[in-house]
Amino acid sequence: MAVVTTVPTGFDRQNVLVMHADDVGPEIHGIHHMVTDSKGNLYFTDPQQGVIYIKHKQQGGVRIFAGEYGGGPYEAGRRLKAVFHYPSGLAIDTNDILYIADTENQVIRTIDVKNPDDEQTPVRLFMGVPYGNGDQEGVCYRYPDASDRPGFARFRSPSALAIHNSILYIADQFNYKIRIIRLTDAVPQTATLLGKKNNVGPTVEGPAARVMMKRPAAIAVGSSGDSTVVFFTQYGDTNLWKLKDGHVSKVLLGDPHPDSGGIAINPVDNMLYYSAYETHQIMKVNISNGEHSVFAGTGDKAILDGPVATAKFAEPGWMTIANDGTLYVVDNNTLIRQIGVPGAAIPAQVAGRRQTRRARRNRKQTRRRRV
């Protein structure tokens, strides 16, 4: 039987992160996107503080993995010296290259995490123009480059990321698009998958070429037969959508869905899991036939570990599924819950603390954030 537990993160009673045995680190303001590498290490972003954390699979504990605490305008450098400005979406490829959406610096950056303990590993610019926003397809801007020539890709608040079959999917929020980059190309460049230039509007079912979008929030990509299926949610929209074979459609007719919840696909059982923010539950959908049901949570707003039928959540959000089948879910903004789904190799462990009022306020501010 699957069990919901809260992941140990090293918080003391004041919700302060313990960085080292003799050193108390800064408060985590809010956990957003998460991803795991091939070794099972868990990475997550704290956009408000401009840093990426790691929960080491073997060593345990949580520490800052990349970014100067506090964040700010773009700065290159080693992972602990580079500066991010509201890092959000994360994705990782089969070579353990971590992709980061540096949202307010308007770029996608990468870190090689094959050796996550190497503090000399650099943070590299992958795509986008530092400090510059726009809506332009193109190739990587080689920073610093004195000539800002046409042909460089530009984003406007890139956020959620996903990788499937060596294609990077990007939620380009304020361009109201989902864009892609084929990572195997000799010269990777961006292309629009969904959304129309300079157009924003309610999404309706129909051919992808005619579909407009609101702000894309979360992306999950999987396969159904020979087809690639892209699932997505949008801010200000209560639907779960899919793009398959050039056609956009609703996945859950009449069922409410949070406008900033998480979605993730488990290839072992071909299920899509998503967080129902307002009903405090985790749902699952069979991506082959569309059947859906409650997977975990009673619907009562609370934090309670235990079997999926009796466990309780409090505004669950972003999520990811590790290679071993462990489903991680951000809950109550500063907790990480975990559930063993089909394919899970390890049982879940219990520990954790509630968030502070300050973190709760920051979540509300994040949902209203304007760029």
VMD Tcl script that draws the C-alpha trace (Angstrom):
set ca {
  {0.00 0.00 0.00}
  {1.30 3.45 -0.92}
  {2.07 5.70 2.02}
  {2.34 9.50 2.20}
  {5.20 10.83 4.33}
  {6.97 14.13 4.81}
  {10.58 14.34 3.65}
  {13.19 15.36 6.26}
  {14.58 18.76 5.27}
  {16.61 19.78 8.33}
  {14.23 22.45 9.64}
  {14.25 23.32 13.33}
  {11.15 24.52 15.17}
  {11.51 28.02 13.77}
  {11.48 26.60 10.23}
  {15.16 27.51 9.80}
  {17.31 25.39 7.53}
  {20.31 23.78 9.24}
  {23.09 24.09 6.68}
  {25.94 22.49 8.67}
  {26.39 21.07 12.15}
  {27.54 24.40 13.58}
  {25.92 26.78 11.11}
  {22.28 27.80 10.85}
  {21.35 28.84 7.35}
  {18.64 31.15 6.01}
  {14.92 30.54 6.08}
  {13.43 28.86 3.03}
  {10.70 31.15 1.74}
  {8.98 28.73 -0.57}
  {9.73 25.49 -2.40}
  {8.78 25.52 -6.07}
  {9.91 23.17 -8.83}
  {11.78 19.93 -8.10}
  {13.75 17.31 -10.02}
  {15.97 14.33 -9.21}
  {19.20 13.22 -10.85}
  {20.26 9.67 -11.79}
  {21.63 9.09 -8.27}
  {18.37 10.10 -6.60}
  {19.53 13.48 -5.31}
  {16.62 15.90 -5.05}
  {16.97 19.51 -6.25}
  {14.42 22.27 -5.64}
  {14.22 26.02 -6.16}
  {13.52 28.81 -3.70}
  {12.75 31.62 -6.17}
  {12.33 34.32 -3.53}
  {15.91 33.78 -2.34}
  {17.44 33.08 -5.74}
  {18.89 29.69 -4.84}
  {18.64 26.01 -5.71}
  {18.81 23.48 -2.88}
  {19.92 19.87 -2.91}
  {18.80 17.06 -0.65}
  {21.65 14.59 -1.01}
  {20.50 10.99 -1.39}
  {23.45 9.47 0.47}
  {24.54 12.20 2.86}
  {21.05 13.39 3.76}
  {20.26 16.92 4.86}
  {19.53 19.95 2.70}
  {22.00 22.60 1.59}
  {22.29 25.34 -0.99}
  {23.50 23.80 -4.23}
  {23.69 26.84 -6.50}
  {23.16 30.59 -6.36}
  {24.02 33.48 -4.08}
  {21.42 33.76 -1.32}
  {19.15 36.70 -2.04}
  {19.56 36.54 -5.82}
  {19.80 39.44 -8.21}
  {20.83 40.42 -11.75}
  {22.60 37.80 -13.85}
  {26.15 36.87 -12.89}
  {28.13 33.95 -14.26}
  {30.50 31.83 -12.21}
  {30.83 28.63 -10.22}
  {27.59 27.21 -8.93}
  {27.83 28.75 -5.44}
  {28.91 32.14 -6.80}
  {26.61 32.50 -9.81}
  {23.61 34.77 -9.27}
  {20.05 33.87 -10.23}
  {17.01 36.14 -10.24}
  {13.90 34.11 -9.37}
  {15.01 30.63 -10.47}
  {11.96 28.44 -10.93}
  {11.62 25.52 -13.35}
  {14.05 22.60 -13.31}
  {14.63 19.68 -15.67}
  {17.41 17.12 -16.03}
  {18.55 15.12 -19.03}
  {19.98 11.61 -19.30}
  {23.52 12.99 -18.99}
  {22.74 14.58 -15.61}
  {22.75 18.10 -17.00}
  {20.45 20.25 -14.87}
  {18.47 22.93 -16.73}
  {17.29 25.96 -14.74}
  {14.75 28.58 -15.77}
  {16.32 31.79 -14.44}
  {12.98 33.51 -14.78}
  {13.65 37.18 -14.15}
  {17.03 37.09 -15.86}
  {15.10 35.79 -18.91}
  {17.44 32.85 -19.59}
  {17.84 29.08 -19.34}
  {21.05 27.99 -17.60}
  {22.69 24.60 -17.02}
  {24.82 22.84 -14.41}
  {26.53 19.47 -14.81}
  {25.47 17.53 -11.69}
  {27.38 14.29 -12.28}
  {29.42 15.24 -9.23}
  {27.09 17.32 -7.05}
  {29.80 17.78 -4.40}
  {32.18 19.61 -6.77}
  {31.89 23.28 -5.82}
  {33.99 24.32 -8.83}
  {31.31 23.25 -11.33}
  {30.32 26.29 -13.41}
  {26.82 27.52 -14.18}
  {26.55 27.92 -17.95}
  {24.26 30.03 -20.09}
  {22.24 27.77 -22.39}
  {19.62 29.94 -24.05}
  {18.27 33.48 -23.85}
  {19.75 36.97 -23.52}
  {20.70 37.97 -19.95}
  {18.69 40.96 -18.70}
  {16.80 41.12 -22.01}
  {13.28 39.93 -22.63}
  {11.39 39.49 -25.86}
  {9.65 37.00 -28.10}
  {12.17 35.69 -30.57}
  {13.16 32.26 -31.81}
  {16.86 31.65 -32.23}
  {20.08 30.25 -30.85}
  {22.10 30.77 -27.68}
  {23.41 34.20 -26.78}
  {27.13 33.78 -26.01}
  {27.42 36.02 -22.97}
  {29.25 38.35 -22.76}
  {28.97 39.36 -26.40}
  {29.18 43.02 -27.27}
  {26.98 42.63 -30.33}
  {23.39 41.73 -29.53}
  {22.67 40.52 -33.04}
  {19.37 39.24 -34.46}
  {19.04 35.49 -34.25}
  {19.41 35.12 -30.49}
  {16.49 33.50 -28.67}
  {14.60 35.69 -26.24}
  {12.12 34.78 -23.52}
  {9.70 36.68 -21.31}
  {9.74 34.99 -17.90}
  {10.54 31.35 -18.72}
  {9.36 29.12 -15.88}
  {8.34 25.44 -15.87}
  {10.58 23.00 -17.77}
  {10.29 19.38 -18.89}
  {12.46 17.02 -20.93}
  {11.20 14.10 -23.01}
  {13.04 12.23 -25.77}
  {15.85 14.83 -25.75}
  {13.50 17.76 -26.26}
  {13.37 20.56 -23.68}
  {9.89 22.05 -23.18}
  {9.67 25.59 -21.77}
  {6.69 27.46 -20.32}
  {7.39 30.97 -21.65}
  {4.93 32.68 -19.34}
  {4.51 36.21 -20.61}
  {4.91 35.27 -24.24}
  {1.94 32.95 -23.59}
  {3.67 30.03 -25.29}
  {5.16 26.61 -24.82}
  {8.48 26.50 -26.66}
  {10.84 23.63 -27.38}
  {14.56 23.07 -27.94}
  {15.86 19.89 -29.56}
  {18.88 19.11 -27.38}
  {20.46 16.71 -29.86}
  {20.84 19.36 -32.56}
  {24.40 20.50 -33.30}
  {23.22 24.08 -32.81}
  {20.16 23.97 -30.53}
  {17.57 26.65 -31.13}
  {14.08 27.45 -29.95}
  {10.80 26.84 -31.74}
  {7.21 27.55 -30.74}
  {5.18 24.44 -29.97}
  {1.96 26.11 -28.84}
  {0.70 29.69 -28.59}
  {0.57 32.65 -30.94}
  {2.95 35.60 -31.07}
  {1.57 38.73 -29.39}
  {-1.71 36.98 -28.60}
  {-3.13 35.95 -25.26}
  {-6.57 34.53 -24.69}
  {-8.63 31.66 -23.33}
  {-7.56 28.26 -24.59}
  {-10.16 26.31 -26.54}
  {-10.07 22.82 -27.98}
  {-8.96 22.53 -31.58}
  {-5.97 22.45 -33.96}
  {-2.77 23.54 -32.23}
  {-1.99 26.11 -34.93}
  {-5.05 28.15 -33.93}
  {-4.79 27.83 -30.14}
  {-4.05 30.82 -27.94}
  {-2.80 30.46 -24.38}
  {-2.84 32.18 -21.05}
  {0.28 31.97 -18.89}
  {1.52 28.35 -19.00}
  {2.20 27.07 -15.48}
  {3.21 23.39 -15.44}
  {4.27 20.93 -18.16}
  {4.55 17.13 -18.21}
  {5.38 15.11 -21.31}
  {4.91 11.42 -21.99}
  {4.09 8.89 -24.69}
  {0.86 7.25 -25.74}
  {1.51 4.63 -28.39}
  {3.63 6.27 -31.06}
  {2.53 9.78 -30.07}
  {4.12 12.30 -27.75}
  {1.57 13.86 -25.40}
  {2.19 17.24 -23.76}
  {0.07 18.01 -20.69}
  {-0.07 21.54 -19.35}
  {-1.85 23.84 -16.93}
  {-2.20 27.62 -17.03}
  {-2.45 30.39 -14.48}
  {-6.00 31.70 -14.31}
  {-7.41 28.53 -15.88}
  {-8.96 25.61 -14.01}
  {-8.45 23.00 -16.73}
  {-5.88 20.33 -17.40}
  {-5.00 20.31 -21.11}
  {-3.16 18.03 -23.50}
  {-1.55 18.43 -26.91}
  {-1.49 15.26 -28.98}
  {-1.05 14.79 -32.73}
  {-1.45 18.51 -33.38}
  {-4.73 18.82 -31.47}
  {-5.40 20.50 -28.10}
  {-8.13 19.14 -25.82}
  {-9.26 19.15 -22.21}
  {-8.32 16.12 -20.16}
  {-10.82 16.45 -17.33}
  {-14.15 17.79 -18.51}
  {-15.88 19.67 -15.71}
  {-13.30 18.80 -13.06}
  {-11.61 21.80 -11.38}
  {-7.85 22.04 -11.42}
  {-5.57 24.52 -9.66}
  {-4.13 27.33 -11.74}
  {-0.58 26.72 -10.46}
  {-0.47 23.08 -9.45}
  {2.04 20.44 -10.37}
  {1.82 17.60 -12.86}
  {4.11 14.61 -13.41}
  {4.03 11.40 -15.44}
  {5.08 7.97 -14.18}
  {6.16 5.91 -17.22}
  {5.92 2.68 -15.24}
  {2.11 2.72 -15.00}
  {1.41 5.33 -17.69}
  {-0.30 7.55 -15.14}
  {-0.27 11.31 -14.88}
  {-0.38 12.63 -11.33}
  {-1.50 16.18 -10.55}
  {-2.10 18.26 -7.48}
  {-5.60 19.55 -6.86}
  {-4.60 22.67 -4.94}
  {-8.05 23.76 -3.82}
  {-9.32 20.32 -2.82}
  {-6.03 19.32 -1.09}
  {-5.67 16.04 -2.97}
  {-3.42 14.26 -5.44}
  {-5.23 12.96 -8.51}
  {-4.18 10.49 -11.18}
  {-5.16 10.12 -14.83}
  {-4.50 7.20 -17.16}
  {-2.99 9.00 -20.16}
  {-4.04 6.22 -22.50}
  {-7.78 6.18 -21.79}
  {-8.41 9.33 -19.71}
  {-9.78 7.53 -16.64}
  {-9.10 9.52 -13.49}
  {-9.52 9.19 -9.73}
  {-8.29 10.48 -6.38}
  {-4.89 8.99 -5.63}
  {-4.13 10.49 -2.21}
  {-5.73 12.79 0.32}
  {-9.09 12.95 2.08}
  {-9.90 16.47 0.88}
  {-9.46 17.94 4.36}
  {-6.85 20.71 4.61}
  {-4.19 19.45 7.02}
  {-0.76 17.83 7.18}
  {-1.07 14.15 8.06}
  {1.21 11.34 6.91}
  {-0.03 7.81 6.40}
  {-1.79 5.57 3.84}
  {-2.95 7.45 0.75}
  {-6.61 6.96 1.68}
  {-6.25 8.76 5.04}
  {-3.30 11.12 4.45}
  {-4.05 14.84 4.36}
  {-2.57 17.71 2.34}
  {-2.67 21.49 2.63}
  {-2.57 23.15 -0.80}
  {-0.30 20.69 -2.64}
  {1.59 22.15 -5.60}
  {4.65 21.37 -7.69}
  {5.70 17.75 -8.05}
  {8.20 15.41 -9.67}
  {8.68 11.64 -10.00}
  {12.13 10.18 -9.42}
  {13.59 7.30 -11.42}
  {12.85 4.92 -8.56}
  {9.14 5.80 -8.69}
  {9.04 8.13 -5.68}
  {6.53 10.93 -6.17}
  {7.62 14.17 -4.45}
  {4.99 16.87 -3.84}
  {5.44 20.39 -2.48}
  {2.84 20.95 0.21}
  {1.95 23.95 2.35}
  {4.70 25.81 0.44}
  {7.65 24.68 2.59}
  {7.11 20.94 3.00}
  {8.00 18.12 0.65}
  {5.76 15.04 0.84}
  {6.66 11.74 -0.81}
  {4.60 8.78 -1.98}
  {5.73 5.45 -3.36}
  {3.97 4.99 -6.69}
  {4.28 1.89 -8.93}
  {7.95 1.33 -9.60}
  {9.09 2.77 -6.26}
  {12.17 1.01 -4.92}
  {12.27 2.43 -1.37}
  {9.74 3.10 1.38}
  {9.03 6.67 2.41}
  {10.45 8.21 5.58}
  {8.79 10.61 8.02}
  {9.92 14.05 9.28}
  {9.16 17.71 8.67}
  {7.76 20.98 10.02}
  {4.99 23.41 9.19}
  {5.71 26.62 7.32}
  {5.89 30.07 8.89}
  {3.31 32.79 8.33}
  {5.94 34.65 6.33}
  {6.24 31.75 3.89}
  {2.46 31.62 3.55}
  {2.34 35.33 2.67}
  {5.12 34.82 0.12}
  {3.10 32.10 -1.63}
  {0.17 34.48 -2.05}
  {2.49 37.20 -3.34}
  {4.05 34.74 -5.80}
  {0.65 33.84 -7.26}
  {0.00 37.55 -7.87}
  {3.51 38.32 -9.12}
  {3.77 40.54 -12.15}
  {6.82 40.84 -14.40}
}
mol new
graphics top color blue
foreach p $ca { graphics top sphere $p radius 0.5 }
foreach p [lrange $ca 0 end-1] q [lrange $ca 1 end] { graphics top cylinder $p $q radius 0.2 }
display resetview
